[in-house]
Amino acid sequence: ELKKLRVIDLTGSAITDEALKLVGQLPNLQVLMLRLTGVTDDGIAHLAQLPKLRAFDIRNSNLTDLGMAHIAKIKSLVDLQVERSKITDAGIEAIKDLKLKAINVNTNSITDQSLVVFGNMPTLESIQMDRSRISDAGMKSLATLPKLRRLRMRDCDVTGEGFKEIVGLTTLERLELRATSIDDDGIAALAALPNVNYLELSECRLLSSEGIANIGRMTGLKTLDIWETKTDDADIKAFETLQALETLNLQATRITDECGPSLAKLTKLKDLDISGTAMEDTGVRQLLELPELKRLNVANTAVSFGLRDELFERPGFKLDQ
């Protein structure tokens, strides 16, 4: 029966290196999750012969570059999650011949050198590399990836100059750039990307209100996350063009009731967060006309208890306060 197993989830378990010998003998295993376990490179060595393994999740682990050399032997692998491990550029270099579609190296010590390796993996569709030691110079390496759909690089010190390098990635659909050093020139360049439907720019301190207005050109957006930015009422007016928008997070931005009429024009909105803003009853009442709105966050605002009660009673509506 074990031989038929295709998926094994050992997340948070006490699995040992020794026990992985058995796992390494399962001919049909396609998905293996070892997140938050104590296994080491020695245990990973037992998995190198798995003939059909496609997805391997070993986040929050003791994996080092040596373990990556073992992983490099699993030729069937397409999805590799090694977030919060102990790997460096040498580990990424070791897996350069894998035909990966997705890689997650969040919170590892990788630099621009690893981006060169990624740039030579034409099969890549998703890269996650939060808190990496990458720079503007490295971004050029990603510029020709033909299938890249998701790029997540929160908390990286990449500026507008770096982001200008990837404006040719027309396949991009999801950009998660929270707490990066992107500036007005950078967002003006990225706004030309034709297929982005998910954009996260929260905590991007270098963006001015004028720069943020460029987002109004990204008319395919369904999700926009811009909390703790300099977004103001004028920006929301510029967002009236975002007619596909379903989720909008404006927490701790500079908006007031003045933006109510503009928000009310976003008729597909389902989920709106205005917590920590200066919006009050007048502005919020204008939002009640939105036909699809199902969830509203008004925490830390001056919205009255009367209106909160009214919203709380609305059938099929969720009020966060």
Backbone bond lengths (Angstrom), bond angles and torsions (degrees), N, CA, C in turn:
res aa  C-N    CA-C-N  psi(-1)  N-CA   C-N-CA  omega(-1)  CA-C   N-CA-C  phi
1 E - - - 1.471 - - 1.524 111.74 -
2 L 1.330 116.54 -40.62 1.466 120.48 179.92 1.520 111.37 -56.56
3 K 1.333 114.64 -34.58 1.466 119.64 -176.89 1.530 112.04 -62.07
4 K 1.345 116.38 -21.29 1.467 119.82 -177.83 1.530 112.85 -87.17
5 L 1.322 116.30 -11.46 1.469 119.81 -175.71 1.522 112.47 -57.29
6 R 1.331 115.63 131.85 1.467 120.50 177.61 1.523 112.36 -109.98
7 V 1.344 115.88 -29.77 1.469 120.49 -177.59 1.522 109.48 -129.02
8 I 1.334 116.59 129.89 1.465 121.03 174.10 1.525 108.85 -129.81
9 D 1.336 116.34 124.07 1.460 121.58 177.52 1.526 108.81 -113.69
10 L 1.323 115.71 107.19 1.466 121.30 179.95 1.528 110.84 -112.55
11 T 1.332 116.22 23.83 1.462 122.14 -178.76 1.528 111.10 -51.30
12 G 1.333 115.64 127.97 1.464 120.38 174.92 1.513 115.06 69.80
13 S 1.324 117.15 10.30 1.473 120.00 -177.46 1.531 111.04 -87.38
14 A 1.336 115.27 175.10 1.469 120.87 -179.66 1.528 110.88 -96.10
15 I 1.326 117.11 25.43 1.471 121.80 179.84 1.538 110.51 -52.58
16 T 1.327 115.76 139.88 1.472 120.03 -179.00 1.528 110.79 -108.31
17 D 1.321 115.26 165.59 1.465 120.50 175.66 1.526 110.28 -57.46
18 E 1.329 115.48 -41.21 1.465 121.48 -178.15 1.534 110.84 -61.02
19 A 1.337 116.09 -42.41 1.470 120.83 -178.43 1.528 111.92 -66.54
20 L 1.326 116.60 -23.27 1.468 119.31 179.86 1.528 111.88 -69.74
21 K 1.332 116.76 -14.85 1.476 120.07 174.37 1.521 109.54 -57.75
22 L 1.330 115.57 -44.21 1.467 121.80 179.99 1.533 110.63 -65.56
23 V 1.322 115.46 -44.67 1.474 120.22 179.94 1.532 110.22 -60.00
24 G 1.324 115.62 -37.65 1.463 120.85 -178.38 1.518 114.16 -68.29
25 Q 1.353 116.67 -5.51 1.470 120.37 -179.62 1.526 112.78 -106.54
26 L 1.329 116.75 11.49 1.473 119.87 -177.46 1.528 109.92 -90.87
27 P 1.338 117.64 107.97 1.467 121.48 -169.30 1.529 114.69 -68.79
28 N 1.334 117.10 -21.85 1.468 119.03 -175.59 1.525 114.29 -107.97
29 L 1.329 116.50 5.86 1.467 119.94 -176.83 1.532 111.53 -64.45
30 Q 1.329 115.84 125.37 1.470 120.85 -178.96 1.524 113.18 -113.42
31 V 1.342 116.25 -29.99 1.468 120.40 -177.89 1.524 109.39 -130.63
32 L 1.342 116.40 127.08 1.465 120.87 179.78 1.526 109.80 -132.73
33 M 1.340 115.85 124.61 1.462 121.43 179.77 1.521 110.28 -115.91
34 L 1.326 115.70 116.12 1.467 122.07 179.90 1.528 110.69 -122.72
35 R 1.311 116.30 28.00 1.461 121.11 -177.47 1.537 110.61 -63.96
36 L 1.331 115.54 142.66 1.473 120.73 177.05 1.526 112.43 57.50
37 T 1.313 116.11 41.19 1.470 120.44 174.66 1.528 108.27 -117.71
38 G 1.321 115.77 172.02 1.459 120.03 -177.90 1.516 113.56 -98.73
39 V 1.332 117.18 13.73 1.470 118.64 -176.99 1.531 110.65 -65.44
40 T 1.322 115.14 152.82 1.465 120.62 -177.87 1.532 109.91 -119.50
41 D 1.315 114.85 -177.06 1.467 120.76 178.60 1.531 111.48 -56.20
42 D 1.334 116.56 -34.38 1.473 120.52 179.83 1.524 110.74 -61.17
43 G 1.316 116.33 -40.65 1.461 120.19 178.58 1.517 111.70 -67.93
44 I 1.325 115.86 -40.04 1.471 121.15 -179.27 1.531 110.50 -61.20
45 A 1.335 115.86 -32.00 1.473 120.50 179.80 1.529 111.37 -56.40
46 H 1.336 117.10 -31.48 1.473 121.03 -179.03 1.531 112.39 -70.79
47 L 1.331 117.05 -13.59 1.472 119.97 -175.06 1.526 112.92 -96.25
48 A 1.325 116.12 -5.80 1.468 120.68 -171.54 1.528 114.15 -61.12
49 Q 1.344 116.99 -22.14 1.468 119.58 -177.01 1.531 113.61 -97.27
50 L 1.325 117.61 3.76 1.477 119.07 -179.80 1.528 109.28 -61.13
51 P 1.344 118.13 118.84 1.467 120.04 -170.85 1.529 115.36 -80.04
52 K 1.347 117.11 -21.33 1.468 118.71 -172.37 1.528 114.06 -123.29
53 L 1.335 117.47 6.70 1.469 119.57 -175.85 1.528 111.19 -64.20
54 R 1.329 115.35 123.36 1.468 120.15 -178.31 1.528 112.98 -108.07
55 A 1.332 116.30 -36.30 1.466 119.84 -177.90 1.524 110.29 -126.48
56 F 1.343 115.78 128.30 1.463 121.35 -178.04 1.526 108.78 -131.48
57 D 1.338 115.79 119.03 1.466 121.69 -179.61 1.522 108.69 -114.03
58 I 1.326 116.00 110.56 1.464 120.34 178.68 1.532 109.00 -130.80
59 R 1.335 114.38 45.04 1.468 120.60 177.98 1.530 110.88 -68.19
60 N 1.329 115.69 156.25 1.472 122.34 178.06 1.526 110.66 52.57
61 S 1.318 115.65 60.40 1.470 119.47 -174.50 1.522 111.59 -139.12
62 N 1.331 114.68 -178.14 1.472 121.58 179.51 1.526 112.37 -94.08
63 L 1.313 116.41 12.57 1.466 120.93 -178.72 1.532 111.46 -56.75
64 T 1.345 116.48 133.76 1.470 121.07 175.44 1.533 108.91 -121.98
65 D 1.318 115.54 -174.35 1.467 120.60 179.75 1.532 111.61 -59.20
66 L 1.323 116.45 -31.44 1.469 120.37 178.67 1.532 110.33 -63.14
67 G 1.320 116.39 -42.37 1.461 120.75 177.31 1.520 111.74 -64.38
68 M 1.330 116.03 -34.13 1.471 119.94 178.57 1.529 110.70 -64.03
69 A 1.323 116.34 -32.99 1.471 120.06 177.18 1.532 110.39 -65.03
70 H 1.331 117.18 -34.51 1.476 120.57 175.51 1.531 110.11 -69.84
71 I 1.328 116.09 -43.15 1.473 121.02 -179.99 1.529 110.61 -60.88
72 A 1.320 116.15 -32.48 1.474 121.06 -178.80 1.524 112.51 -60.28
73 K 1.334 116.51 -19.38 1.474 120.15 -178.75 1.530 112.27 -83.93
74 I 1.344 116.64 -10.36 1.480 119.93 -179.13 1.530 107.67 -86.77
75 K 1.317 116.44 84.36 1.468 122.21 -169.57 1.530 114.30 -66.39
76 S 1.342 116.56 -19.35 1.472 119.73 -177.64 1.534 112.54 -82.96
77 L 1.330 117.16 -6.93 1.467 121.99 -172.58 1.533 112.72 -65.73
78 V 1.346 116.19 132.16 1.475 119.81 175.93 1.530 112.28 -122.85
79 D 1.345 117.46 -18.13 1.468 120.77 -177.62 1.526 108.76 -132.95
80 L 1.340 116.09 116.60 1.466 120.66 -176.91 1.531 110.38 -126.55
81 Q 1.336 115.36 121.97 1.471 121.73 -178.78 1.529 109.09 -115.61
82 V 1.331 116.52 107.50 1.472 119.96 -177.75 1.535 111.64 -125.20
83 E 1.320 116.12 29.14 1.472 121.55 178.89 1.530 111.54 -55.10
84 R 1.341 115.46 141.88 1.474 121.93 178.45 1.526 112.49 53.81
85 S 1.320 115.03 51.12 1.465 120.80 173.09 1.523 106.92 -111.06
86 K 1.311 115.51 -159.23 1.470 118.96 -178.43 1.526 109.32 -123.62
87 I 1.331 115.32 45.33 1.463 118.19 -176.05 1.527 111.78 -102.96
88 T 1.329 114.62 157.64 1.468 122.47 179.51 1.531 108.34 -126.77
89 D 1.315 115.65 -170.70 1.468 120.49 178.53 1.531 111.81 -56.82
90 A 1.327 116.61 -32.51 1.476 120.22 -179.56 1.528 110.53 -62.32
91 G 1.317 116.75 -36.55 1.463 120.65 178.25 1.514 112.18 -66.99
92 I 1.325 116.06 -38.51 1.470 120.32 178.22 1.531 109.97 -68.87
93 E 1.317 115.94 -40.01 1.472 120.81 177.57 1.534 110.54 -58.51
94 A 1.330 116.33 -36.18 1.473 121.34 -177.95 1.526 112.33 -62.92
95 I 1.342 117.66 -30.28 1.478 119.97 -175.08 1.531 112.20 -101.15
96 K 1.320 116.67 17.44 1.473 119.95 -172.08 1.526 114.52 -61.77
97 D 1.336 117.93 -22.03 1.469 119.92 -177.82 1.529 113.91 -92.71
98 L 1.334 117.14 -3.13 1.471 119.48 178.03 1.527 110.06 -71.47
99 K 1.328 116.09 147.29 1.472 120.92 179.46 1.536 109.49 -93.41
100 L 1.318 115.60 59.39 1.466 120.49 -175.17 1.525 112.57 -71.05
101 K 1.331 114.86 142.63 1.467 120.60 171.20 1.523 110.69 -100.71
102 A 1.341 116.72 -30.07 1.467 120.67 -178.25 1.517 110.43 -139.58
103 I 1.334 115.49 135.55 1.466 120.03 174.90 1.522 109.68 -137.21
104 N 1.331 115.44 137.49 1.458 122.11 177.02 1.523 107.72 -122.91
105 V 1.352 115.83 108.98 1.467 121.16 178.28 1.532 110.33 -118.78
106 N 1.338 116.81 28.56 1.467 120.50 179.05 1.528 111.30 -51.42
107 T 1.335 115.57 139.58 1.466 122.35 174.10 1.529 112.15 55.79
108 N 1.319 115.66 53.92 1.457 122.86 170.91 1.527 107.39 -131.54
109 S 1.324 115.89 167.59 1.467 119.11 -175.96 1.522 112.59 -89.07
110 I 1.332 117.11 54.80 1.467 117.55 179.84 1.533 110.53 -96.63
111 T 1.338 115.12 154.57 1.468 121.68 -178.56 1.530 109.59 -126.34
112 D 1.321 115.84 -169.04 1.467 121.49 179.35 1.531 112.30 -56.02
113 Q 1.327 116.02 -25.94 1.472 120.75 179.76 1.537 110.87 -59.10
114 S 1.331 116.37 -38.45 1.470 120.35 178.78 1.523 111.11 -69.25
115 L 1.335 116.54 -31.35 1.466 119.71 179.58 1.527 110.76 -65.75
116 V 1.319 116.25 -30.72 1.471 120.00 176.12 1.529 109.41 -62.73
117 V 1.341 116.31 -42.01 1.471 120.94 177.90 1.529 110.06 -63.38
118 F 1.342 116.87 -47.57 1.471 120.20 179.28 1.527 110.94 -58.50
119 G 1.327 115.49 -39.55 1.466 120.30 -178.78 1.513 113.24 -63.18
120 N 1.332 116.13 -19.77 1.463 121.22 178.16 1.523 112.45 -101.66
121 M 1.341 115.94 17.97 1.477 121.45 176.14 1.527 107.62 -114.76
122 P 1.329 117.87 82.93 1.470 120.72 -173.11 1.521 114.92 -64.64
123 T 1.349 116.57 -12.09 1.473 119.73 -179.82 1.532 112.17 -81.73
124 L 1.336 117.91 -13.23 1.468 121.21 -173.85 1.526 113.03 -61.22
125 E 1.333 115.55 128.82 1.468 122.21 175.82 1.521 111.68 -113.65
126 S 1.342 116.69 -20.23 1.462 120.33 -177.28 1.525 110.58 -145.17
127 I 1.346 115.59 127.63 1.468 121.57 175.46 1.525 108.37 -126.40
128 Q 1.338 115.98 127.52 1.465 121.02 173.41 1.518 107.92 -121.09
129 M 1.334 116.51 124.11 1.470 119.65 -176.57 1.527 111.65 -148.64
130 D 1.326 116.30 50.68 1.467 120.94 175.79 1.528 111.10 -55.86
131 R 1.335 114.87 148.91 1.467 122.27 173.77 1.531 112.93 50.91
132 S 1.319 116.21 40.28 1.466 120.70 176.02 1.526 109.17 -95.10
133 R 1.315 115.72 163.27 1.472 119.86 -178.84 1.522 110.41 -94.46
134 I 1.311 115.55 50.35 1.462 119.58 -177.36 1.523 110.14 -98.01
135 S 1.336 115.66 163.11 1.466 120.34 -176.72 1.526 110.26 -133.70
136 D 1.319 115.80 177.27 1.468 121.18 177.68 1.530 111.03 -54.79
137 A 1.328 115.70 -41.14 1.470 120.74 -176.34 1.524 111.70 -58.56
138 G 1.321 116.98 -36.49 1.461 120.47 -177.03 1.510 114.36 -71.08
139 M 1.341 116.59 -24.65 1.462 120.03 -174.53 1.523 112.85 -61.89
140 K 1.313 116.26 -28.14 1.470 120.58 -179.89 1.528 111.11 -58.79
141 S 1.328 116.44 -30.19 1.468 120.82 -179.08 1.526 112.30 -63.03
142 L 1.342 116.57 -26.80 1.471 120.14 -177.41 1.525 112.50 -88.03
143 A 1.328 116.43 -6.03 1.468 121.33 -166.86 1.522 115.30 -63.71
144 T 1.323 117.66 -19.36 1.469 118.71 -175.03 1.527 113.44 -114.17
145 L 1.335 117.35 11.32 1.475 118.92 179.13 1.527 109.31 -65.09
146 P 1.339 117.82 116.16 1.471 120.06 -169.33 1.520 115.71 -76.59
147 K 1.351 117.14 -16.59 1.474 118.79 -173.10 1.525 113.56 -122.34
148 L 1.331 117.91 6.72 1.467 120.27 -173.09 1.525 112.08 -64.55
149 R 1.339 115.72 120.86 1.467 120.79 -178.94 1.523 112.29 -110.28
150 R 1.336 116.18 -29.72 1.468 119.26 -178.97 1.523 110.94 -127.39
151 L 1.337 115.68 130.95 1.461 121.00 175.19 1.525 108.29 -131.25
152 R 1.315 115.38 114.10 1.469 120.60 179.15 1.517 108.38 -119.32
153 M 1.333 115.89 120.46 1.461 120.46 -178.31 1.523 110.35 -148.09
154 R 1.330 114.88 59.76 1.466 120.15 179.18 1.525 110.87 -65.92
155 D 1.323 114.70 147.39 1.460 119.70 172.21 1.525 112.73 61.75
156 C 1.319 116.69 35.96 1.466 121.16 175.89 1.526 108.20 -112.02
157 D 1.321 116.37 143.09 1.464 119.71 -176.59 1.528 111.03 -86.10
158 V 1.321 114.48 61.23 1.471 120.84 177.08 1.524 107.37 -108.29
159 T 1.334 116.68 134.21 1.468 121.72 -176.28 1.527 110.68 -103.89
160 G 1.317 115.43 -174.70 1.461 120.77 178.29 1.518 112.47 -55.35
161 E 1.328 116.86 -35.51 1.471 120.57 -179.96 1.523 110.69 -59.96
162 G 1.312 116.29 -41.42 1.462 120.51 179.31 1.512 112.04 -68.07
163 F 1.338 116.46 -42.25 1.466 119.58 -177.46 1.528 112.03 -69.72
164 K 1.322 116.84 -25.66 1.475 119.61 176.73 1.530 110.88 -63.41
165 E 1.333 116.07 -25.02 1.471 120.52 -178.71 1.531 112.50 -66.50
166 I 1.344 117.43 -20.85 1.474 118.62 -173.50 1.530 113.16 -108.25
167 V 1.325 117.07 16.87 1.477 118.47 -177.76 1.527 112.33 -68.83
168 G 1.333 117.21 -11.71 1.460 119.93 177.72 1.521 113.32 -86.12
169 L 1.332 117.41 -3.01 1.472 120.91 -178.05 1.528 109.77 -82.62
170 T 1.314 115.24 73.96 1.471 120.33 -173.11 1.526 113.37 -69.87
171 T 1.342 117.32 -11.30 1.472 119.83 178.62 1.528 111.65 -82.50
172 L 1.339 117.97 -11.75 1.471 121.10 -176.19 1.519 112.08 -58.70
173 E 1.341 115.54 130.19 1.466 121.58 177.93 1.527 112.06 -117.69
174 R 1.315 115.87 -28.04 1.472 119.54 -174.05 1.527 110.04 -132.09
175 L 1.336 116.74 121.00 1.462 123.18 -179.15 1.523 109.14 -123.43
176 E 1.330 116.76 118.15 1.463 121.07 179.01 1.527 108.38 -118.39
177 L 1.336 115.17 99.48 1.462 121.58 -170.12 1.522 112.17 -120.31
178 R 1.308 116.34 28.56 1.470 120.89 -177.45 1.529 112.10 -56.79
179 A 1.335 115.33 137.50 1.469 122.28 175.18 1.531 113.14 57.83
180 T 1.333 115.66 32.10 1.470 119.11 171.23 1.527 107.88 -94.61
181 S 1.333 116.57 178.69 1.464 121.12 179.82 1.526 111.42 -98.17
182 I 1.338 116.91 27.79 1.462 120.40 178.28 1.528 109.47 -60.43
183 D 1.339 116.24 141.99 1.464 120.77 -179.48 1.525 109.63 -121.69
184 D 1.336 116.37 -173.07 1.467 120.61 -175.66 1.528 112.63 -60.41
185 D 1.339 116.87 -40.25 1.471 119.81 178.86 1.525 110.53 -63.47
186 G 1.314 115.71 -38.38 1.461 120.34 -179.33 1.515 112.34 -64.31
187 I 1.329 117.27 -46.34 1.465 118.99 -178.48 1.525 110.44 -72.09
188 A 1.325 117.13 -30.91 1.471 119.74 176.42 1.525 109.68 -62.49
189 A 1.336 116.69 -38.34 1.469 121.16 178.95 1.529 110.93 -70.23
190 L 1.335 116.93 -46.69 1.469 120.79 -177.26 1.530 112.31 -67.13
191 A 1.329 116.77 -25.03 1.470 120.13 -178.16 1.524 111.82 -62.83
192 A 1.333 116.66 -15.80 1.466 120.50 179.60 1.534 112.21 -82.91
193 L 1.334 117.61 -10.41 1.473 119.84 179.12 1.526 109.12 -64.05
194 P 1.339 117.95 125.34 1.468 120.49 -168.28 1.522 116.67 -79.21
195 N 1.337 118.19 -21.19 1.469 119.15 -169.85 1.523 115.63 -116.70
196 V 1.329 117.40 10.72 1.469 119.64 -178.67 1.524 110.13 -71.34
197 N 1.343 116.30 123.38 1.471 119.85 177.44 1.527 112.30 -116.40
198 Y 1.341 116.81 -6.00 1.465 121.67 -179.21 1.528 108.02 -136.26
199 L 1.336 116.40 118.86 1.466 120.42 -177.27 1.521 110.23 -133.11
200 E 1.326 115.20 126.84 1.460 120.92 178.32 1.530 108.79 -123.23
201 L 1.347 114.99 116.83 1.465 120.95 -179.79 1.528 111.25 -128.38
202 S 1.325 116.94 18.87 1.462 120.67 -177.85 1.528 111.07 -57.37
203 E 1.332 115.26 146.01 1.466 122.67 178.34 1.529 113.68 59.86
204 C 1.321 116.88 22.89 1.473 119.60 173.60 1.529 107.16 -88.37
205 R 1.313 115.23 95.80 1.467 121.54 -168.44 1.526 114.02 -73.88
206 L 1.319 117.52 -19.24 1.465 119.33 -175.61 1.525 113.03 -86.31
207 L 1.322 117.73 -7.64 1.468 120.81 -180.00 1.522 110.17 -79.22
208 S 1.337 116.23 128.08 1.468 119.91 175.37 1.522 108.82 -91.37
209 S 1.325 115.51 170.82 1.464 120.27 177.08 1.526 110.24 -57.78
210 E 1.341 116.71 -40.09 1.472 120.77 -179.50 1.524 110.85 -62.60
211 G 1.328 116.19 -41.26 1.460 120.02 179.23 1.515 112.01 -65.48
212 I 1.326 115.46 -41.87 1.467 121.20 -178.11 1.530 111.34 -62.46
213 A 1.336 116.56 -30.98 1.474 120.57 -179.48 1.529 111.71 -58.91
214 N 1.345 117.32 -24.83 1.476 121.19 178.67 1.522 112.77 -60.37
215 I 1.339 116.38 -24.20 1.467 120.08 -178.96 1.526 110.33 -59.78
216 G 1.319 116.73 -25.62 1.462 121.19 178.43 1.519 113.56 -59.70
217 R 1.332 116.71 -15.99 1.472 120.81 178.24 1.526 112.02 -83.02
218 M 1.335 116.74 -12.25 1.473 120.61 -175.49 1.528 109.05 -92.21
219 T 1.313 115.06 72.23 1.472 120.88 -166.93 1.528 114.71 -71.28
220 G 1.330 117.41 -7.61 1.464 119.59 177.97 1.522 113.44 -90.14
221 L 1.338 117.11 -0.97 1.469 120.27 -175.48 1.523 113.07 -60.81
222 K 1.337 115.29 132.61 1.470 121.13 172.89 1.524 110.68 -109.14
223 T 1.335 115.92 -29.43 1.467 121.33 178.86 1.524 109.59 -129.62
224 L 1.335 115.86 129.68 1.465 121.62 178.82 1.527 108.84 -134.50
225 D 1.317 114.87 119.24 1.464 122.31 -176.94 1.526 107.93 -116.33
226 I 1.342 117.47 105.42 1.476 119.63 -177.23 1.527 111.19 -134.37
227 W 1.335 116.10 37.59 1.467 117.58 178.99 1.529 111.64 -67.80
228 E 1.323 113.73 151.92 1.467 121.66 -177.04 1.524 112.26 52.37
229 T 1.332 114.95 48.70 1.465 120.91 170.34 1.527 107.13 -124.70
230 K 1.341 116.44 178.89 1.473 120.26 -177.93 1.528 112.15 -86.45
231 T 1.317 116.84 20.70 1.465 121.73 179.15 1.528 110.65 -55.96
232 D 1.356 116.32 129.56 1.462 120.13 179.95 1.531 110.74 -130.16
233 D 1.325 116.58 -173.92 1.468 121.29 -176.26 1.531 112.46 -58.74
234 A 1.334 116.62 -37.21 1.470 120.21 -179.89 1.531 110.71 -63.64
235 D 1.319 116.49 -36.44 1.469 120.20 177.62 1.524 110.67 -64.89
236 I 1.331 116.20 -42.72 1.467 119.45 -178.99 1.530 109.48 -62.12
237 K 1.323 116.41 -34.83 1.477 119.78 175.49 1.530 109.22 -61.89
238 A 1.343 116.31 -41.68 1.473 120.83 178.65 1.529 111.49 -66.40
239 F 1.331 116.90 -22.71 1.467 121.20 -179.34 1.532 112.78 -82.39
240 E 1.332 118.37 -1.66 1.472 120.23 -178.68 1.527 111.99 -59.18
241 T 1.336 115.87 -20.75 1.471 121.64 179.48 1.533 112.16 -76.16
242 L 1.332 117.45 -13.10 1.470 121.00 -174.49 1.523 110.43 -83.25
243 Q 1.306 115.36 69.06 1.465 120.73 -172.00 1.526 114.34 -77.83
244 A 1.343 117.56 -4.58 1.473 119.94 177.12 1.531 111.02 -98.70
245 L 1.342 116.61 -5.01 1.466 121.38 -171.56 1.528 112.97 -63.14
246 E 1.348 115.43 127.40 1.472 121.39 -179.81 1.528 112.56 -113.52
247 T 1.328 116.53 -31.49 1.468 121.43 -178.35 1.523 109.45 -128.81
248 L 1.338 116.07 126.53 1.469 120.84 -177.03 1.527 109.16 -137.64
249 N 1.333 115.93 121.43 1.462 120.96 179.09 1.525 109.38 -111.09
250 L 1.347 115.35 110.43 1.466 122.65 -178.56 1.528 111.42 -114.63
251 Q 1.318 116.47 21.03 1.463 120.73 -178.13 1.531 111.55 -53.76
252 A 1.337 115.95 134.90 1.470 122.04 174.85 1.529 113.18 55.91
253 T 1.341 115.94 35.51 1.470 119.80 172.48 1.528 108.35 -101.31
254 R 1.343 117.03 -175.66 1.467 120.62 -172.79 1.528 113.43 -98.96
255 I 1.317 116.35 25.78 1.465 119.05 -177.20 1.531 111.92 -79.34
256 T 1.348 114.66 156.52 1.468 121.93 176.87 1.530 108.35 -132.82
257 D 1.325 116.19 -174.12 1.467 120.59 177.54 1.529 112.28 -59.59
258 E 1.335 116.46 -20.65 1.469 120.83 -179.04 1.530 112.16 -58.24
259 C 1.333 116.92 -26.12 1.473 118.77 -176.37 1.526 111.90 -87.64
260 G 1.325 117.43 -1.55 1.467 121.51 -179.00 1.518 114.28 -51.00
261 P 1.356 117.98 -51.69 1.473 119.52 -179.24 1.531 113.00 -59.42
262 S 1.339 116.87 -36.54 1.472 119.92 179.64 1.524 110.99 -69.58
263 L 1.332 117.20 -43.85 1.467 120.24 177.89 1.522 110.79 -61.88
264 A 1.329 115.78 -35.55 1.472 120.47 -177.99 1.525 112.25 -66.89
265 K 1.337 116.57 -14.03 1.473 120.25 178.91 1.529 112.03 -86.42
266 L 1.332 116.48 -10.08 1.473 120.01 -179.30 1.524 108.43 -87.16
267 T 1.311 115.51 77.40 1.473 121.63 -166.13 1.527 115.19 -69.72
268 K 1.348 117.95 -11.43 1.474 119.24 178.89 1.535 111.92 -94.10
269 L 1.335 117.35 -3.33 1.469 120.86 -176.95 1.525 112.35 -56.93
270 K 1.338 114.97 128.14 1.468 120.92 177.68 1.525 111.22 -112.46
271 D 1.331 115.60 -31.87 1.463 120.97 -171.62 1.525 108.91 -136.38
272 L 1.335 116.83 117.85 1.464 121.27 -175.76 1.526 110.09 -131.79
273 D 1.334 115.88 131.21 1.466 121.44 178.54 1.524 108.76 -117.21
274 I 1.344 116.33 113.79 1.474 121.02 177.33 1.529 109.57 -119.47
275 S 1.337 116.15 21.27 1.465 120.02 -178.37 1.528 110.58 -61.70
276 G 1.329 115.20 146.41 1.458 119.72 177.46 1.515 114.38 68.68
277 T 1.346 117.31 19.81 1.470 120.53 177.06 1.528 109.55 -111.55
278 A 1.343 115.87 177.46 1.466 121.05 -179.12 1.527 112.26 -89.71
279 M 1.325 117.73 11.79 1.469 119.13 178.92 1.524 110.94 -69.26
280 E 1.339 115.00 141.47 1.465 121.11 -179.46 1.529 109.38 -129.14
281 D 1.321 116.62 -163.46 1.470 121.22 -174.64 1.525 113.61 -55.81
282 T 1.335 116.69 -44.49 1.471 120.29 -175.96 1.524 111.17 -55.88
283 G 1.340 116.11 -48.52 1.455 120.29 -179.42 1.513 112.69 -68.19
284 V 1.326 115.88 -42.49 1.464 120.25 -176.74 1.528 111.11 -65.97
285 R 1.338 116.93 -36.52 1.473 119.43 179.17 1.528 111.34 -59.99
286 Q 1.333 116.47 -32.07 1.471 119.31 179.21 1.532 111.29 -68.79
287 L 1.318 115.83 -24.25 1.471 120.02 -179.13 1.523 112.07 -77.68
288 L 1.308 116.60 -18.38 1.466 120.02 -175.58 1.522 112.29 -67.88
289 E 1.339 115.73 -14.15 1.466 119.41 178.28 1.532 111.82 -80.95
290 L 1.339 116.45 -13.63 1.472 119.48 -177.79 1.527 109.79 -62.34
291 P 1.347 117.51 118.72 1.473 120.55 -170.81 1.521 114.75 -67.15
292 E 1.342 117.81 -28.82 1.472 120.80 -174.04 1.531 113.19 -100.64
293 L 1.336 117.84 -8.23 1.470 120.44 -171.49 1.529 112.12 -60.82
294 K 1.343 115.46 121.48 1.468 121.05 -177.04 1.527 112.25 -117.43
295 R 1.340 116.32 -18.55 1.464 119.09 -176.49 1.521 110.16 -145.28
296 L 1.345 115.33 135.27 1.467 121.08 -179.62 1.523 108.83 -140.33
297 N 1.340 115.77 130.97 1.463 120.44 177.76 1.526 108.91 -107.61
298 V 1.349 116.23 116.67 1.471 121.08 -179.28 1.536 111.28 -118.32
299 A 1.332 117.38 19.37 1.469 120.65 -179.97 1.533 110.00 -57.75
300 N 1.320 116.17 144.83 1.469 121.45 178.41 1.525 113.48 55.47
301 T 1.329 116.00 39.97 1.470 120.70 171.74 1.528 107.49 -124.77
302 A 1.346 115.30 173.06 1.470 119.91 179.26 1.531 111.60 -93.64
303 V 1.329 117.22 18.73 1.473 120.26 176.69 1.534 108.21 -60.59
304 S 1.337 115.76 131.21 1.468 121.24 -172.51 1.524 112.38 -68.41
305 F 1.335 114.65 157.69 1.467 119.86 177.98 1.525 110.60 -64.83
306 G 1.330 115.69 -32.63 1.464 119.66 178.96 1.519 111.63 -60.80
307 L 1.333 115.61 -47.56 1.469 119.94 -179.85 1.531 110.40 -69.21
308 R 1.311 116.70 -37.14 1.473 119.69 177.68 1.529 110.32 -60.02
309 D 1.335 116.04 -43.99 1.470 120.16 178.81 1.529 110.72 -60.50
310 E 1.333 113.88 -42.40 1.476 120.20 -179.34 1.536 110.13 -60.58
311 L 1.325 115.32 -45.25 1.472 120.45 -179.93 1.526 110.88 -67.18
312 F 1.324 115.48 -36.93 1.457 121.09 -178.87 1.528 111.30 -62.13
313 E 1.336 115.16 -32.32 1.470 120.82 -177.63 1.530 112.79 -82.34
314 R 1.333 116.86 -12.79 1.469 119.44 -177.09 1.519 110.82 -61.91
315 P 1.327 118.06 128.85 1.475 119.60 179.59 1.534 111.43 -66.42
316 G 1.319 115.39 137.67 1.465 120.63 177.09 1.517 114.47 67.07
317 F 1.340 116.39 22.85 1.470 120.49 -176.32 1.523 109.11 -122.23
318 K 1.356 116.74 139.68 1.468 120.03 179.02 1.519 109.37 -114.74
319 L 1.328 115.34 120.69 1.465 120.75 177.86 1.521 109.12 -106.92
320 D 1.336 116.39 122.86 1.468 120.49 174.28 1.518 107.74 -100.03
321 Q 1.351 116.04 127.08 1.466 118.16 -177.86 1.523 111.72 -145.48
